[in-house]
């Protein structure tokens, strides 16, 4: 270690070095983690209604809800050796018998004459015989070894009871609730470094610590708990409400908003209740599934394309490269056209997932789940064959006067040896989501410990408790959008900026302003909530009218109306018309509230609020200056549809896109039959008429930033 002096003299900077202080010793102290990176995050357990989880219904609700993301990779290597030996023998014999008879006529009138052949006869018989013998032996030897790696990222519900005193309860009229923790979990990877202490050898004084990255230790996994921003989503409140409470001098029960969502109950979207966002994400996932299918359908089997890049190898390498921990050497890359290789890899969409769940207090739990599997199988085979044969034959011919015999025969011996050796590599990757949600199902009112019944001995239910709700759980594959949402929406900003604990410090270190590494994400969205209504109210209302019919909740009402609305659940206008007819003829007591019921039915069936189903959400302000045109409104099958588009800088995005929808559907209530990205500010895209765009009527939309906000359209088009 040396000491140096530096100073400024006469306007010049001077540096004097070489003053030795002493020798330094380096002592290993331990290891430390550095360079943390956010890999993915889970936005807590599935949403649970805390107004159902009240004192007396259960001792605890911990672990009553959970979500697990399971990634499983398996790689199997198999080598096999097949040997075949054979011995063949055959003997063949042939015997011929014949008899000759020649008759001649002699003409000699003067004693001398000539002989002429009159008749020549040869009669024969042939006998043949053959014997064959064949024998074979086969030996098969195979060795197989496999490796399976499973990684599970999960969250279970935790929480605690509210205070016993009413003053410590958010909504005392709902009861003493079990309050779930609003906690998420981040998966972080970090590198490991060896930590050394630098000390002066002669005094032992500590000079500095030195960190040296340890390349022999792979990046480590860490799970970091973080509080979710309560103004984003709050566990325990599905839609920003926590039951009902009396309001005003009349004491009528009204929805009670959670303090984090003071405007809840106004018909808006709060907490987990965001149906428009949920269905927009679901449609995007369906569209990317179509893109993946299109990739496989686009692979040509025509021999003329074999000289170009190999898309099968490209996709196989993409799957193998995504395996956890790698799979060893991938397939040999095709370097004939690197641009096409990248294009082929990008053509296959990321693997997103969406599962739908419907919970009811009656005991039903409907689930629509999806899992994905990627599999690559590579087989290499070689063979070696040797065969030989030997044939020996002979013959003999004997004639005695007119009788003759011909004897012939042959013997053949043969053998063979064949070896076939193969090696097989099979790699498989699966993704799945496992979700559990078990809120309290007991909705009956109690006075003390005694359940309450009405005069007909039917249970009296507590108004405000949830009797049914529908939610979706999403897995969104790695992207920079997830990274931005984590720091911009999901994590509690006050905790992240001010907390001095190790978890907050670690997440602050993963926040990188210069670059945004992609990460995956698991989130939940509620799309329908039904609560027990105050049917005992004396104020004229829909709830009172429902009570006269024995209908206790919105979900109960939907189930009563559903059999009479068959075929109308996909079109808002048809649904409204069917509801009006059904209410007028079968439920006249509900007639004054037909419009309100129609709105709730639309929410139940997830139909847009517009008057026609083909109209998407209102476009943003700059969208009015975007354009979408086509030269021909009618195109024959086999032709080309050219769509020209333009948009100003305010709405320019690389993921703007043009989609074709069948007549009668649109971005708000349907999926695109065919689509392409339109990344330029001004350009055109060609679509083949035929195939996906079969003969029929279509509406073409120009949409913004991988979403469903209209920039321009619809443009009517007919394919004949």
SULBELNOR-V708249 format. One record per pair of residues at least 24 apart in sequence whose ideal C-beta (glycine too) atoms are under 7 Angstrom apart, sorted by the first residue. I is the first residue (numbers start at 0). GAP is how many residues later the second one is. D is the distance in whole Angstrom. If there is no record, write none. Layout:
BEGIN
[[I/GAP/D] [I/GAP/D]]
END
This chain:
BEGIN
[[0/199/7] [0/206/7] [21/178/5] [21/179/6] [21/180/5] [22/178/4] [23/174/5] [23/175/7] [23/176/7] [23/177/7] [23/183/7] [24/174/5] [24/176/5] [25/170/5] [25/172/6] [26/169/6] [26/170/5] [26/172/7] [27/166/6] [27/168/6] [28/166/5] [28/167/6] [28/168/5] [29/165/5] [30/161/6] [30/162/7] [30/163/6] [30/164/6] [31/161/6] [31/163/5] [31/179/6] [32/157/4] [32/158/7] [32/159/6] [32/187/6] [33/156/6] [33/157/6] [33/159/5] [33/177/7] [34/155/6] [34/156/5] [35/152/5] [35/154/4] [35/470/6] [35/473/5] [35/474/5] [36/151/7] [36/152/5] [36/473/6] [36/480/6] [37/148/6] [37/150/6] [37/445/6] [37/448/7] [37/472/5] [37/479/7] [37/481/5] [38/148/5] [38/149/7] [38/150/5] [38/480/6] [39/113/7] [39/147/5] [39/479/5] [39/480/4] [39/481/6] [40/143/6] [40/144/7] [40/145/4] [40/146/7] [40/445/6] [40/478/7] [40/480/6] [41/25/7] [41/111/6] [41/113/5] [41/142/6] [41/143/5] [41/480/4] [42/141/5] [42/185/6] [42/190/7] [42/447/6] [42/479/6] [42/480/5] [42/481/7] [43/111/6] [43/138/7] [43/139/6] [43/140/5] [43/184/6] [43/191/6] [44/110/5] [44/111/6] [44/112/4] [44/190/7] [45/389/6] [45/391/4] [45/425/6] [45/427/6] [45/478/5] [46/188/7] [46/191/5] [46/225/4] [46/424/6] [46/477/5] [46/479/6] [47/109/6] [47/132/6] [47/187/7] [47/188/6] [47/389/6] [47/391/5] [48/189/5] [48/390/6] [48/417/4] [48/420/7] [49/127/5] [49/128/6] [49/129/6] [49/130/6] [49/186/4] [49/187/7] [49/192/6] [50/123/5] [50/126/7] [50/191/5] [50/192/4] [50/413/6] [50/414/6] [50/415/7] [51/387/5] [51/388/4] [51/413/5] [51/414/6] [52/124/6] [52/125/4] [52/386/6] [52/387/5] [53/120/7] [53/121/4] [53/122/6] [53/123/6] [54/106/7] [54/120/6] [54/121/4] [55/390/7] [56/383/4] [56/385/5] [57/382/6] [60/96/7] [60/98/7] [60/117/5] [61/95/6] [61/96/6] [61/97/7] [62/93/5] [62/94/6] [63/93/6] [63/374/4] [63/375/7] [64/92/4] [64/371/6] [64/372/5] [64/373/7] [65/88/6] [65/89/6] [65/90/4] [65/91/7] [65/370/5] [66/87/6] [66/88/6] [66/366/7] [66/368/5] [66/406/6] [66/455/6] [67/84/5] [67/85/7] [67/86/4] [67/366/4] [68/84/5] [68/364/6] [68/406/6] [68/453/6] [69/80/7] [69/82/5] [69/362/5] [69/364/6] [70/80/5] [70/253/7] [70/360/6] [71/76/7] [71/78/5] [71/358/5] [72/76/5] [72/250/5] [72/251/5] [72/356/5] [73/72/6] [73/73/7] [73/74/4] [73/354/5] [74/71/7] [74/72/5] [74/248/7] [74/252/5] [74/352/5] [75/68/6] [75/70/4] [75/350/5] [76/68/6] [76/348/5] [77/64/6] [77/66/4] [77/345/7] [77/346/4] [78/64/5] [78/344/5] [79/60/7] [79/61/7] [79/62/4] [79/342/5] [80/60/5] [80/338/7] [80/340/5] [81/56/7] [81/58/5] [81/338/4] [82/55/7] [82/56/5] [82/336/5] [83/52/7] [83/54/5] [83/334/4] [84/51/7] [84/52/5] [84/332/6] [85/49/7] [85/50/4] [85/329/6] [85/330/4] [86/48/5] [86/328/5] [87/46/5] [87/326/4] [87/327/7] [88/44/4] [88/323/7] [88/324/5] [89/40/7] [89/41/7] [89/42/4] [89/43/7] [89/322/5] [90/40/5] [90/320/5] [91/38/4] [91/317/6] [91/318/5] [92/36/5] [92/316/4] [93/32/7] [93/34/5] [93/314/5] [93/315/7] [94/32/5] [94/312/6] [95/28/6] [95/30/5] [95/309/7] [95/310/4] [96/27/6] [96/28/5] [96/308/6] [97/24/6] [97/25/7] [97/26/3] [97/306/5] [98/24/5] [98/303/5] [98/304/5] [99/302/5] [100/301/6] [148/175/5] [148/176/6] [150/173/6] [152/34/6] [154/30/6] [157/25/7] [169/72/6] [169/88/7] [169/89/7] [170/71/5] [170/72/6] [170/74/6] [170/85/5] [172/70/7] [172/71/7] [172/72/4] [172/73/7] [173/68/6] [173/69/3] [173/82/7] [173/290/6] [178/57/6] [179/55/4] [179/56/5] [180/54/7] [181/45/6] [181/46/5] [181/48/6] [181/52/5] [181/53/5] [182/42/6] [182/44/6] [182/45/7] [183/42/6] [183/44/5] [183/306/7] [184/38/6] [184/39/7] [184/40/6] [185/38/5] [185/40/6] [185/321/6] [186/34/7] [186/36/6] [187/34/5] [187/36/6] [187/318/6] [187/322/6] [188/30/5] [188/31/7] [188/32/6] [189/29/7] [189/30/6] [189/32/6] [190/28/6] [191/25/4] [191/28/6] [223/279/5] [223/282/6] [223/283/6] [224/278/6] [225/265/5] [225/277/6] [225/281/6] [226/265/4] [226/268/5] [227/262/6] [227/264/7] [228/260/7] [228/261/6] [228/262/6] [228/263/5] [228/264/7] [229/30/4] [230/29/6] [231/257/5] [231/258/6] [232/38/5] [232/39/5] [233/24/6] [233/26/5] [233/37/5] [236/34/5] [237/33/7] [237/34/6] [237/35/6] [237/228/7] [237/231/6] [237/288/5] [237/291/5] [238/25/6] [238/31/6] [238/32/6] [238/34/4] [238/287/6] [238/290/5] [239/24/3] [239/30/3] [239/31/5] [239/33/7] [240/24/6] [242/221/3] [242/222/7] [243/219/5] [243/220/3] [243/290/7] [249/289/7] [251/285/6] [251/287/5] [252/210/5] [252/211/7] [252/281/4] [252/284/7] [271/199/7] [271/252/6] [271/253/6] [271/254/4] [272/253/5] [272/256/6] [273/251/5] [274/252/4] [274/331/6] [276/248/6] [277/194/5] [277/247/4] [277/249/5] [278/327/6] [279/427/6] [279/428/5] [280/193/6] [281/72/5] [281/190/7] [282/388/6] [282/425/7] [283/422/6] [284/67/5] [284/69/5] [285/385/5] [286/384/6] [286/385/6] [286/388/7] [287/61/4] [287/62/7] [287/64/6] [290/58/5] [291/56/5] [291/57/5] [294/52/4] [294/53/5] [307/28/7] [307/29/7] [307/32/7] [308/25/5] [308/27/5] [308/28/5] [308/31/4] [308/32/6] [308/35/7] [309/24/5] [310/33/5] [313/27/5] [313/30/4] [313/31/6] [314/29/7] [314/33/6] [315/60/5] [317/27/5] [317/30/7] [318/55/5] [318/57/5] [318/108/7] [318/110/7] [319/56/6] [319/107/6] [321/107/7] [322/104/6] [322/106/6] [326/100/5] [330/47/7] [349/127/4] [350/80/6] [350/126/6] [351/123/6] [351/124/6] [351/125/5] [352/78/6] [352/80/6] [352/121/7] [352/122/4] [353/118/6] [353/120/5] [354/78/5] [354/80/6] [354/117/7] [354/118/5] [355/116/5] [356/78/6] [356/80/7] [356/114/6] [357/112/5] [358/78/6] [358/80/7] [358/109/7] [358/110/6] [359/107/7] [359/108/4] [359/195/7] [360/80/5] [360/82/5] [360/106/4] [360/107/7] [362/78/7] [368/64/7] [370/59/6] [370/60/6] [370/61/4] [371/58/7] [371/59/5] [372/55/7] [372/57/5] [373/55/5] [374/53/4] [375/51/5] [376/47/7] [376/49/5] [377/47/5] [378/43/6] [378/45/5] [379/42/7] [379/43/5] [380/39/7] [380/41/4] [381/39/5] [382/35/7] [382/36/7] [382/37/4] [383/34/7] [383/35/5] [384/33/4] [385/30/7] [385/31/5] [386/29/4] [387/26/7] [387/27/6] [388/24/7] [388/25/4] [430/44/7] [432/40/6] [432/42/6] [434/38/5] [442/24/6] [442/89/6] [460/71/5] [460/91/6] [461/70/6] [462/69/5] [462/70/6] [462/71/4] [463/67/6] [463/68/7] [464/66/6] [464/67/5] [465/63/6] [465/64/7] [465/65/6] [466/63/6] [466/64/7] [466/65/6] [466/86/5] [466/88/6] [467/62/4] [467/87/4] [468/57/6] [468/59/6] [468/60/5] [468/61/7] [469/57/5] [469/58/4] [470/53/6] [470/54/6] [470/55/5] [470/56/7] [471/53/5] [471/55/6] [472/49/7] [472/51/5] [473/48/7] [473/49/5] [474/45/7] [474/47/5] [475/44/6] [475/45/5] [476/43/6] [477/40/4] [477/41/6] [477/42/5] [478/39/5] [479/36/4] [479/38/5] [481/36/7] [481/37/5] [481/38/7] [481/39/4] [482/33/5] [482/34/6] [482/35/6] [482/36/5] [483/32/6] [486/24/6] [526/79/6] [527/75/6] [527/76/6] [529/24/4] [529/25/3] [541/51/4] [541/54/6] [544/44/5] [544/45/5] [544/48/6] [547/41/6] [548/38/7] [548/40/6] [553/46/6] [557/43/7] [557/46/5] [560/40/7] [568/36/5] [570/42/6] [571/30/6] [571/35/4] [571/36/7] [571/41/6] [572/38/7] [574/26/6] [574/27/7] [574/30/6] [574/32/6] [606/62/7] [607/60/4] [607/61/6] [609/58/7] [612/52/7] [612/53/7] [612/55/7] [612/56/5] [613/50/7] [613/51/7] [613/52/4] [613/85/6] [613/100/7] [614/51/7] [614/53/7] [615/50/6] [615/51/4] [615/52/5] [615/92/6] [615/94/5] [616/51/7] [616/91/6] [616/92/6] [618/90/6] [618/91/5] [618/92/7] [619/31/7] [619/89/6] [621/26/6] [621/28/4] [621/29/5] [622/28/6] [622/81/7] [622/86/7] [622/87/6] [622/88/5] [625/25/6] [625/76/6] [625/85/4] [625/86/4] [626/85/5] [627/72/7] [627/74/4] [627/84/4] [627/85/5] [627/87/6] [628/86/7] [629/85/6] [629/87/6] [632/83/6] [632/84/6] [632/85/6] [633/84/5] [633/86/6] [634/54/5] [634/84/6] [635/53/7] [635/84/5] [636/52/5] [636/53/4] [636/58/6] [636/82/6] [636/83/7] [637/51/7] [637/52/6] [638/50/5] [639/46/5] [639/48/6] [639/49/7] [640/45/7] [640/46/4] [640/48/6] [640/76/7] [641/42/6] [641/44/5] [642/41/7] [642/42/5] [642/44/7] [642/57/6] [643/40/4] [644/33/5] [644/38/6] [644/57/5] [645/35/7] [645/36/4] [646/34/6] [646/64/6] [648/32/7] [650/53/6] [650/60/6] [651/29/5] [652/51/7] [652/52/4] [653/25/4] [654/50/5] [654/51/4] [655/47/7] [655/48/6] [655/49/6] [655/55/7] [656/46/6] [656/49/7] [657/27/6] [657/42/7] [657/44/5] [658/42/5] [658/44/6] [659/27/7] [659/33/6] [659/38/5] [659/40/6] [660/37/7] [660/38/5] [660/40/7] [661/34/7] [661/36/6] [662/34/4] [662/35/6] [662/36/6] [665/33/6] [665/35/7] [665/48/7] [666/34/6] [666/36/6] [666/41/4] [666/43/7] [667/40/7] [677/24/7] [688/30/5] [692/26/5] [693/25/7] [694/24/5] [694/25/6]]
END
